[in-house]
């Protein structure tokens, strides 16, 4: 249902308009006999559209329209008047009207046209708002977002997060392709791998290393999908969303180094424990004197304590204050 604010100085016209409009659409109609009264209603309620007469006392339809647009309201506004001269029609559109319908001798045809104008204006405005919302969400996403031509690799769009991560301006990107960003070895092979995966599965998720404008490398976690051509966009495009995981990669490398070092520090005393136990067995068999065996046991105890200490250090590094392994470390441990 479309909620309409209908404004006309003549109550009889308002009554007739309500009757006719009900025949052409599902409308919830509120009426007002002046623009000033209508402005108060607009402060109290939300409407999907406004239909207003032109000639009204105190404030005519054009003045009414300008007040609404000056308040940054984008509500669909249709001027419905029997005296809409050419200059008034032109000025109405200049002032932001969504449509102008002239009252004539055939009320049924007039109100059918008026209903059509209102529906078209409301649906168009809703579509515009949905598009703006989506564009705003993409432009202000914390993820980097870019759109790339499938065949050429040319970058056609990058949001603010992408520009900030990479250090480039929109003008910089206008002459660049994805190959200008990929860092490391065989970039062509990586590009082919990504595009082949997208062609097979309709998406690609992975990690890539790119170069910022300042020449430093950055690791990205990327997801890639294709945007097939349509009636408006003739070229096949690639939609890329990515986040900077440079610090994550660095942390993983440091964590791996720590685990390797700790495992070495555990492995060495474990090996010594094994040697001490083997020597003790030989001592028992050969009847070695108790003092020698005592010394071997002390060394064995020392190495066991060292193992416990190193295991505790590893546990502290992997687990949090609550003694539980974090999801990041758990994922990493399963991965290696």
Sine and cosine of phi, psi and omega as CSV:
sin_phi,cos_phi,sin_psi,cos_psi,sin_omega,cos_omega
0.00,0.00,0.68,-0.73,0.01,-1.00
-0.98,-0.20,0.81,-0.59,-0.01,-1.00
-1.00,-0.07,0.86,-0.51,-0.11,-0.99
-0.89,-0.45,0.65,-0.76,0.18,-0.98
-0.98,-0.21,0.90,-0.43,-0.07,-1.00
-0.96,-0.27,0.85,-0.52,-0.13,-0.99
-0.84,-0.54,0.84,-0.54,0.05,-1.00
-0.34,-0.94,0.62,-0.79,-0.05,-1.00
-0.95,0.32,-0.31,0.95,-0.05,-1.00
-0.98,-0.20,0.91,-0.42,0.00,-1.00
-0.85,0.53,-0.56,0.83,0.00,-1.00
-0.89,0.45,-0.65,0.76,0.03,-1.00
-0.89,0.45,-0.65,0.76,0.02,-1.00
-0.87,0.49,-0.68,0.73,-0.01,-1.00
-0.90,0.43,-0.69,0.72,0.00,-1.00
-0.90,0.44,-0.66,0.75,-0.02,-1.00
-0.89,0.46,-0.66,0.75,0.02,-1.00
-0.87,0.49,-0.68,0.73,-0.03,-1.00
-0.90,0.43,-0.75,0.67,-0.05,-1.00
-0.93,0.38,-0.69,0.72,-0.03,-1.00
-0.88,0.47,-0.55,0.83,0.02,-1.00
-0.89,0.46,-0.39,0.92,0.00,-1.00
-0.98,0.20,-0.37,0.93,-0.14,-0.99
-0.94,-0.34,-0.02,1.00,-0.01,-1.00
-0.10,-1.00,0.18,-0.98,0.02,-1.00
-1.00,-0.07,1.00,-0.09,-0.11,-0.99
-0.86,-0.52,0.58,-0.82,0.20,-0.98
-0.95,-0.31,0.95,-0.33,-0.17,-0.98
-0.94,-0.34,0.78,-0.63,0.19,-0.98
-0.92,-0.38,0.59,-0.81,-0.06,-1.00
-0.88,-0.47,0.39,-0.92,0.05,-1.00
-0.50,-0.87,0.59,-0.81,-0.03,-1.00
-0.99,-0.14,0.09,1.00,0.06,-1.00
-0.43,-0.90,0.42,-0.91,0.00,-1.00
-0.92,0.40,-0.61,0.79,-0.01,-1.00
-0.91,0.43,-0.66,0.75,0.05,-1.00
-0.91,0.42,-0.61,0.79,0.01,-1.00
-0.90,0.44,-0.63,0.78,0.02,-1.00
-0.89,0.46,-0.60,0.80,0.05,-1.00
-0.92,0.40,-0.65,0.76,0.03,-1.00
-0.89,0.45,-0.61,0.80,0.01,-1.00
-0.91,0.42,-0.47,0.88,0.06,-1.00
-0.96,0.27,-0.46,0.89,-0.09,-1.00
-1.00,-0.07,-0.48,0.88,-0.09,-1.00
-0.72,-0.69,0.30,-0.95,0.09,-1.00
-0.98,-0.22,0.70,-0.72,0.01,-1.00
-0.82,-0.57,0.43,-0.90,0.04,-1.00
-1.00,0.03,-0.42,0.91,-0.04,-1.00
-0.31,-0.95,0.34,-0.94,0.05,-1.00
-0.83,-0.56,0.74,-0.67,0.18,-0.98
-0.91,-0.42,0.83,-0.56,-0.08,-1.00
-0.73,-0.69,0.63,-0.78,0.15,-0.99
-0.95,0.32,0.31,-0.95,0.03,-1.00
-1.00,0.03,-0.82,0.58,-0.09,-1.00
-1.00,0.09,0.95,-0.31,0.04,-1.00
-0.61,-0.80,0.53,-0.85,0.00,-1.00
-0.94,0.35,0.41,-0.91,0.04,-1.00
0.94,0.34,-0.75,0.66,0.00,-1.00
-0.53,-0.85,0.89,-0.45,-0.02,-1.00
-0.99,0.17,0.01,-1.00,-0.09,-1.00
-0.89,0.45,-0.60,0.80,0.01,-1.00
-0.93,0.36,-0.67,0.74,0.04,-1.00
-0.89,0.45,-0.66,0.75,0.05,-1.00
-0.85,0.53,-0.73,0.69,0.01,-1.00
-0.88,0.48,-0.70,0.71,-0.04,-1.00
-0.90,0.43,-0.63,0.78,0.03,-1.00
-0.88,0.47,-0.67,0.74,0.00,-1.00
-0.91,0.42,-0.72,0.70,-0.02,-1.00
-0.94,0.34,-0.54,0.84,0.06,-1.00
-0.90,0.43,-0.44,0.90,0.06,-1.00
-1.00,0.09,0.21,0.98,0.03,-1.00
0.90,0.43,0.38,0.92,0.07,-1.00
-1.00,0.10,0.71,-0.71,0.01,-1.00
-0.97,-0.26,0.27,0.96,-0.03,-1.00
-0.85,0.53,0.72,-0.69,0.03,-1.00
-0.83,0.55,0.72,-0.70,-0.08,-1.00
-0.75,-0.67,0.85,-0.52,0.03,-1.00
-0.88,-0.48,0.81,-0.58,0.04,-1.00
-1.00,0.05,0.80,-0.61,-0.05,-1.00
-0.81,-0.58,0.98,-0.20,-0.14,-0.99
-0.58,-0.81,0.51,-0.86,0.05,-1.00
-1.00,0.06,-0.13,0.99,-0.04,-1.00
-0.82,-0.58,0.65,0.76,-0.02,-1.00
-0.99,0.10,1.00,0.07,0.04,-1.00
-0.93,0.36,0.23,-0.97,-0.07,-1.00
-0.83,0.55,-0.69,0.72,-0.04,-1.00
-0.92,0.39,-0.52,0.85,0.04,-1.00
-0.94,0.34,-0.66,0.75,0.02,-1.00
-0.88,0.48,-0.72,0.70,0.00,-1.00
-0.87,0.49,-0.71,0.70,-0.02,-1.00
-0.92,0.40,-0.56,0.83,0.02,-1.00
-0.88,0.47,-0.72,0.70,0.01,-1.00
-0.93,0.36,-0.59,0.81,0.07,-1.00
-0.89,0.46,-0.54,0.84,-0.04,-1.00
-0.99,0.10,-0.09,1.00,0.08,-1.00
0.95,-0.32,0.29,0.96,0.04,-1.00
-0.94,0.35,0.54,-0.84,0.03,-1.00
-1.00,-0.05,-0.27,0.96,0.02,-1.00
-0.13,-0.99,0.38,-0.92,0.06,-1.00
-0.71,-0.70,0.81,-0.58,0.02,-1.00
-0.82,-0.57,0.77,-0.64,-0.01,-1.00
-1.00,-0.07,0.70,-0.71,0.08,-1.00
-0.95,0.31,0.69,-0.72,-0.01,-1.00
-0.71,-0.71,-0.33,-0.94,-0.06,-1.00
-0.99,0.14,-0.22,0.97,-0.05,-1.00
-0.92,-0.39,1.00,0.00,-0.07,-1.00
-0.84,0.55,-0.65,0.76,-0.03,-1.00
-0.86,0.50,-0.71,0.70,0.01,-1.00
-0.92,0.39,-0.65,0.76,0.00,-1.00
-0.87,0.49,-0.73,0.68,-0.05,-1.00
-0.97,0.26,-0.45,0.90,0.11,-0.99
-0.91,0.42,-0.69,0.72,0.04,-1.00
-0.91,0.42,-0.66,0.75,0.00,-1.00
-0.89,0.46,-0.70,0.72,0.03,-1.00
-0.88,0.48,-0.67,0.75,0.02,-1.00
-0.89,0.46,-0.70,0.71,0.01,-1.00
-0.87,0.49,-0.67,0.74,-0.02,-1.00
-0.90,0.43,-0.75,0.66,-0.03,-1.00
-0.88,0.48,-0.71,0.70,0.00,-1.00
-0.87,0.49,-0.69,0.72,-0.02,-1.00
-0.90,0.43,-0.67,0.74,-0.01,-1.00
-0.92,0.40,-0.73,0.68,-0.02,-1.00
-0.91,0.41,-0.63,0.78,0.02,-1.00
-0.90,0.43,-0.69,0.73,-0.01,-1.00
-0.91,0.41,-0.63,0.78,0.05,-1.00
-0.89,0.45,-0.66,0.75,0.02,-1.00
-0.90,0.43,-0.65,0.76,0.02,-1.00
-0.89,0.45,-0.67,0.74,-0.02,-1.00
-0.92,0.39,-0.64,0.77,0.05,-1.00
-0.89,0.45,-0.66,0.75,0.02,-1.00
-0.91,0.42,-0.69,0.73,0.03,-1.00
-0.88,0.47,-0.65,0.76,0.01,-1.00
-0.89,0.46,-0.70,0.71,0.02,-1.00
-0.90,0.43,-0.69,0.73,0.01,-1.00
-0.89,0.45,-0.66,0.75,0.01,-1.00
-0.90,0.43,-0.68,0.74,-0.02,-1.00
-0.89,0.46,-0.67,0.74,0.01,-1.00
-0.93,0.36,-0.71,0.70,-0.07,-1.00
-0.90,0.43,-0.56,0.83,-0.07,-1.00
-0.96,-0.27,0.23,0.97,0.06,-1.00
-0.91,0.42,0.57,-0.82,0.06,-1.00
-0.96,0.29,-0.33,0.94,0.10,-1.00
-0.98,0.20,0.57,-0.82,0.17,-0.99
-0.96,0.29,0.67,-0.74,0.00,-1.00
-0.74,-0.67,0.73,-0.68,0.07,-1.00
-0.60,-0.80,0.42,-0.91,0.07,-1.00
-0.85,-0.53,0.75,-0.66,-0.15,-0.99
-0.77,-0.63,0.63,-0.78,0.10,-0.99
-0.94,0.35,0.78,-0.62,-0.10,-0.99
-0.87,0.49,-0.71,0.71,-0.12,-0.99
-0.97,0.23,-0.68,0.73,-0.13,-0.99
-0.99,-0.12,-0.36,0.93,-0.08,-1.00
0.98,0.19,0.09,1.00,-0.01,-1.00
-0.94,0.35,0.68,-0.73,-0.02,-1.00
-1.00,0.07,0.87,-0.48,-0.03,-1.00
-0.98,-0.18,-0.32,0.95,0.01,-1.00
-0.39,-0.92,0.59,-0.81,0.14,-0.99
-0.55,-0.83,0.72,-0.70,-0.01,-1.00
-0.99,0.15,0.01,-1.00,-0.09,-1.00
-0.89,0.46,-0.63,0.78,-0.01,-1.00
-0.90,0.44,-0.65,0.76,0.03,-1.00
-0.90,0.44,-0.70,0.71,0.01,-1.00
-0.88,0.47,-0.67,0.74,-0.03,-1.00
-0.92,0.39,-0.68,0.73,0.01,-1.00
-0.89,0.45,-0.71,0.70,-0.12,-0.99
-1.00,0.07,-0.33,0.95,0.04,-1.00
0.99,0.12,0.23,0.97,-0.02,-1.00
-0.97,-0.24,0.32,-0.95,0.14,-0.99
-0.99,-0.15,0.20,-0.98,0.03,-1.00
-0.89,0.45,-0.59,0.81,0.04,-1.00
-0.89,0.45,-0.63,0.77,0.04,-1.00
-0.86,0.52,-0.71,0.70,-0.11,-0.99
-0.94,0.33,-0.38,0.92,-0.08,-1.00
-0.88,0.48,-0.38,0.92,-0.02,-1.00
-0.92,-0.39,0.26,0.96,-0.09,-1.00
-0.90,-0.44,0.37,-0.93,0.10,-0.99
-0.86,-0.52,0.15,-0.99,-0.02,-1.00
-0.88,0.48,-0.47,0.88,-0.01,-1.00
-0.91,0.41,-0.39,0.92,0.03,-1.00
-0.95,0.31,-0.24,0.97,-0.07,-1.00
-0.98,-0.22,-0.57,0.82,-0.11,-0.99
-0.88,0.48,0.74,-0.67,-0.02,-1.00
-0.94,-0.34,0.38,-0.93,0.09,-1.00
0.96,-0.27,-0.56,-0.83,-0.17,-0.98
-0.98,0.17,-0.93,-0.36,-0.13,-0.99
-0.99,0.14,1.00,0.01,-0.04,-1.00
-0.91,0.41,-0.60,0.80,0.00,-1.00
-0.89,0.45,-0.64,0.77,0.01,-1.00
-0.91,0.41,-0.63,0.77,0.02,-1.00
-0.91,0.41,-0.70,0.71,0.03,-1.00
-0.86,0.51,-0.70,0.71,0.00,-1.00
-0.89,0.46,-0.66,0.75,0.00,-1.00
-0.87,0.49,-0.70,0.71,-0.01,-1.00
-0.90,0.44,-0.75,0.66,-0.05,-1.00
-0.92,0.39,-0.60,0.80,0.03,-1.00
-0.91,0.42,-0.64,0.76,0.01,-1.00
-0.92,0.40,-0.66,0.75,0.03,-1.00
-0.90,0.44,-0.66,0.75,0.00,-1.00
-0.90,0.44,-0.56,0.83,-0.03,-1.00
-0.99,0.13,-0.68,0.73,-0.13,-0.99
-0.94,-0.35,-0.12,0.99,-0.08,-1.00
0.96,0.28,0.10,0.99,0.07,-1.00
-0.34,-0.94,0.30,-0.95,0.11,-0.99
-0.62,-0.79,0.73,-0.68,0.09,-1.00
-0.78,-0.62,0.81,-0.59,-0.02,-1.00
-0.08,-1.00,-0.27,-0.96,0.00,-1.00
-0.87,-0.49,0.63,-0.78,0.09,-1.00
-0.68,-0.73,0.40,-0.91,0.07,-1.00
-0.94,-0.35,0.77,-0.63,-0.03,-1.00
-0.81,-0.58,0.20,-0.98,0.04,-1.00
-0.95,-0.30,0.74,-0.67,0.14,-0.99
-0.97,0.25,0.15,-0.99,0.01,-1.00
-0.89,0.46,-0.54,0.84,-0.02,-1.00
-0.99,0.17,0.07,1.00,0.07,-1.00
1.00,-0.05,-0.17,0.99,0.01,-1.00
-0.98,0.18,0.46,-0.89,0.01,-1.00
-1.00,0.05,0.47,-0.88,0.03,-1.00
-0.60,-0.80,0.72,-0.70,0.05,-1.00
-1.00,-0.05,0.71,-0.70,-0.02,-1.00
-0.83,-0.55,0.60,-0.80,0.25,-0.97
-0.99,-0.12,0.87,-0.50,-0.14,-0.99
-0.86,-0.52,0.51,-0.86,0.21,-0.98
-0.80,-0.59,0.72,-0.69,-0.11,-0.99
-0.79,-0.61,0.76,-0.65,0.11,-0.99
-0.70,-0.72,0.33,-0.94,0.00,-1.00
-0.99,-0.15,0.51,-0.86,0.11,-0.99
-0.91,-0.41,0.97,-0.24,-0.07,-1.00
-0.91,0.41,0.49,-0.87,0.03,-1.00
-0.90,0.45,0.46,-0.89,0.07,-1.00
-0.65,-0.76,-0.28,-0.96,-0.07,-1.00
-0.91,0.42,-0.50,0.87,-0.03,-1.00
-1.00,-0.02,-0.69,0.73,-0.01,-1.00
-0.95,-0.31,0.94,-0.35,-0.11,-0.99
-0.99,0.15,-0.38,0.92,-0.07,-1.00
-1.00,-0.07,0.52,-0.85,0.10,-0.99
-0.97,0.25,0.77,-0.64,-0.06,-1.00
-0.88,-0.47,0.33,-0.94,0.05,-1.00
-0.87,-0.49,0.79,-0.62,0.03,-1.00
-0.99,-0.17,0.83,-0.55,-0.06,-1.00
-0.85,-0.53,0.78,-0.62,0.11,-0.99
-0.87,-0.50,0.70,-0.71,-0.07,-1.00
-0.50,-0.86,0.39,-0.92,0.09,-1.00
-0.75,-0.66,0.47,-0.88,0.02,-1.00
-0.98,0.19,0.88,-0.47,0.02,-1.00
-0.88,-0.47,0.39,0.92,0.00,-1.00
-0.83,0.56,-0.73,0.68,-0.01,-1.00
-0.92,0.39,-0.56,0.83,0.03,-1.00
-0.91,0.42,-0.71,0.70,0.02,-1.00
-0.87,0.49,-0.69,0.73,0.01,-1.00
-0.88,0.47,-0.69,0.73,0.02,-1.00
-0.90,0.44,-0.64,0.77,0.03,-1.00
-0.89,0.45,-0.67,0.74,0.01,-1.00
-0.90,0.44,-0.69,0.72,0.03,-1.00
-0.90,0.43,-0.63,0.78,0.00,-1.00
-0.91,0.41,-0.65,0.76,0.02,-1.00
-0.90,0.44,-0.68,0.73,0.04,-1.00
-0.86,0.51,-0.67,0.74,0.00,-1.00
-0.89,0.45,-0.71,0.71,-0.01,-1.00
-0.89,0.46,-0.68,0.73,0.01,-1.00
-0.89,0.46,-0.69,0.73,0.01,-1.00
-0.91,0.40,-0.68,0.73,0.00,-1.00
-0.91,0.41,-0.65,0.76,0.02,-1.00
-0.89,0.45,-0.58,0.81,0.07,-1.00
-0.90,0.44,-0.67,0.75,-0.02,-1.00
-0.94,0.34,-0.37,0.93,0.09,-1.00
-0.99,0.10,-0.63,0.78,-0.07,-1.00
-0.90,0.44,-0.65,0.76,-0.05,-1.00
-0.89,0.46,-0.79,0.62,0.02,-1.00
-0.92,0.40,-0.51,0.86,0.07,-1.00
-0.89,0.46,-0.67,0.74,0.04,-1.00
-0.88,0.47,-0.67,0.75,0.02,-1.00
-0.91,0.41,-0.59,0.80,0.05,-1.00
-0.88,0.48,-0.68,0.73,0.03,-1.00
-0.88,0.48,-0.68,0.74,0.02,-1.00
-0.90,0.43,-0.65,0.76,-0.01,-1.00
-0.91,0.41,-0.65,0.76,0.01,-1.00
-0.91,0.42,-0.65,0.76,0.03,-1.00
-0.89,0.45,-0.66,0.75,0.02,-1.00
-0.91,0.42,-0.63,0.78,0.02,-1.00
-0.89,0.45,-0.65,0.76,0.05,-1.00
-0.87,0.50,-0.70,0.72,0.02,-1.00
-0.90,0.43,-0.61,0.79,0.02,-1.00
-0.89,0.46,-0.67,0.75,-0.01,-1.00
-0.90,0.43,-0.67,0.74,-0.02,-1.00
-0.91,0.42,-0.67,0.74,-0.08,-1.00
-1.00,0.06,-0.11,0.99,0.02,-1.00
0.96,0.28,0.61,0.79,0.02,-1.00
-0.88,0.47,0.49,-0.87,-0.06,-1.00
-0.90,0.43,0.50,-0.87,-0.07,-1.00
-0.84,0.54,-0.57,0.82,-0.03,-1.00
-0.90,0.45,-0.67,0.74,0.03,-1.00
-0.90,0.44,-0.67,0.75,0.01,-1.00
-0.91,0.41,-0.60,0.80,0.03,-1.00
-0.88,0.47,-0.68,0.73,0.02,-1.00
-0.89,0.46,-0.66,0.75,0.02,-1.00
-0.89,0.45,-0.63,0.78,0.02,-1.00
-0.91,0.41,-0.63,0.78,0.03,-1.00
-0.89,0.45,-0.66,0.75,0.05,-1.00
-0.90,0.43,-0.64,0.77,0.02,-1.00
-0.88,0.47,-0.70,0.72,0.01,-1.00
-0.90,0.45,-0.66,0.75,0.00,-1.00
-0.87,0.49,-0.70,0.71,-0.01,-1.00
-0.92,0.38,-0.60,0.80,0.04,-1.00
-0.90,0.43,-0.66,0.75,0.04,-1.00
-0.89,0.45,-0.61,0.79,0.04,-1.00
-0.91,0.42,-0.61,0.79,0.04,-1.00
-0.89,0.45,-0.72,0.69,0.00,-1.00
-0.87,0.49,-0.68,0.74,0.01,-1.00
-0.88,0.48,-0.72,0.69,-0.02,-1.00
-0.92,0.40,-0.61,0.79,0.06,-1.00
-0.90,0.43,-0.64,0.77,0.05,-1.00
-0.89,0.46,-0.65,0.76,0.04,-1.00
-0.88,0.47,-0.68,0.73,0.02,-1.00
-0.89,0.45,-0.66,0.75,0.01,-1.00
-0.89,0.46,-0.66,0.75,0.02,-1.00
-0.89,0.45,-0.62,0.79,-0.02,-1.00
-0.95,0.32,-0.61,0.79,-0.06,-1.00
-0.99,0.14,-0.64,0.77,-0.07,-1.00
-0.99,-0.11,0.33,-0.94,0.04,-1.00
-1.00,0.04,-0.21,-0.98,-0.01,-1.00
-0.89,0.46,-0.45,0.89,-0.02,-1.00
-1.00,0.07,0.06,1.00,0.04,-1.00
0.99,0.12,0.02,1.00,-0.02,-1.00
-0.98,-0.19,0.60,-0.80,0.01,-1.00
-0.96,0.30,0.76,-0.65,0.01,-1.00
-0.92,0.38,0.37,-0.93,-0.02,-1.00
-0.88,0.47,-0.64,0.77,0.01,-1.00
-0.88,0.47,-0.74,0.67,0.00,-1.00
-0.93,0.37,-0.57,0.82,0.01,-1.00
-0.91,0.42,-0.72,0.70,0.04,-1.00
-0.86,0.51,-0.68,0.74,-0.03,-1.00
-0.91,0.41,-0.68,0.74,-0.01,-1.00
-0.90,0.43,-0.64,0.77,0.06,-1.00
-0.91,0.41,-0.57,0.82,-0.05,-1.00
-0.92,0.39,-0.63,0.77,-0.04,-1.00
-1.00,0.02,0.00,0.00,0.00,0.00
